[in-house]
């Protein structure tokens, strides 16, 4: 069983505080790299990228020795994170979220349009989670953390880890492509019924499969299509770029749309509809859906 973490706070003169968090590693069956094990064990460093930055800035020690990305954990070590941050009261973001599923390990919420999942802004999904998600009763409970991203303008289902072990397990499922993601978009113009789109995004291979489910005529856009999308990789803006590349941009996409065919003021018609995966702790199949937004139903009235 994990031992409780201790937080020690020291005041500094330049209106900052040095806060340390301590974590004692339980017995492990096999050694694991710190940058893999350490995701989710500290409240101040809750993402894999943030942990890598902390290691690079020499803010992490293991048994009193500075840790690096090459450090392995075997069990019974004492890991300490030190971080400087602005002093003063921490604001609490009051922002109601719809919780679609929740247990002691993980949760799934509906992400509305117009809010970042995480980042340096105050108004983010990550900052709103503690007020909407119940704290886990498990020994390695931590601040709830999104384990993947949706664009600022995208709506839909977002997966959240509630414990250190859950965050690591869900990250591993994404890395192994063991989570099936289904999106829906409304795309502009004539389209083939189905297809596979491949390209390089930021120098990396990307693939998305699509199926046109319904089409309606449009005076302004010629034709609007309800498109089911299955991304096989997870590159930034992948679905938006792929549909734009084949000449069928997503309705409302100001960045990748066609000039004079951009719908303003209605948002981006891209919705993360469902996630399907094997629960890493109960081994039950999870298939959670998030119903279509109202703006989709106004165009395709048959949608439930």
C-alpha positions, 0 to 999 in steps of 0.5 A: 500500500502506498504511504501518504504523501507529505507536502512541505512549504517554505516561503521565499522573499520574492513572493514565491514559495518552495513547495515539496511533495514526497512520495514513497514507492511501494514494492514493485514487481519489476523496475520501471523508468521514473518518467513512466512511474512518476505520472500522477503521483504528485499533485503539482506535476500531473502530466507526462510532459510536466514530469519530463520538464521537472526532471530536466529542471532538476526538481526531482530527487530519488533518495536525495540524488537528482533524478533524470529521465534515465532513472529507474525505480525498483521499490522503497525509494523516496521521491521528492519533487520541489517546485517554486510557484507564486505565493498567495491564495489559490483560486477555485474554478467554479465550472459545472461539468457533465459527468458521464461515468465515474468509479474509483479509478477513472471518470469520463466527462463531457467537454463543452466547446470553448474551453481548453483541456489544460494549460496555463489559463485559469479556465481549463477542464483540468482546473474544473475537475476537482469540483466535479469529480469525487476524490478516489478512496484508493490509496494512490488517489490524486488530483483528477487528470485528463489523460488525452486532449480535445481541441478548444472548439471540439465537444465530446467525451474526455477520459480522466484518471483519478489515481496515479496507477490509473493515469499510468494505465490509461496513458499506456492504453493510449500509447498501445492504441487500445482505446477506440475513439469515434468522432462525428463531424459535419463536413462540406462538399461532395464526398466518397462514401468511405475512405482512409486518409493518411499523411504526415503531421509534424513529421509523424505518420497519421491515419484516419478512417471515415464513413459518410452516414448522412448527407443533406443539400445546402444552398451555401455549402452545396452539400453537408455530410455527417461523417463518422471518423475513426482516428488511428493515430492522435496527432494535433488537429489530425481530423481537421487537417485530414478532412481539409486535405481531401477538400471536405473541411469541417463546418465552422473550421476557421483554421482549415476551412475554405475561404468564403465557406467558413461558418462564423459564430456557430462553433466547430462541428466536430464531436468526440462521440465515444470511447471503447476500451477494456477497463484496466482494473475491472477488466470489463468492457467500457463503451461510453457515448456522449450524445450529439450536440444540438447544433448537429441535430438542427442540421440532421433532424433524424439524430437522436 
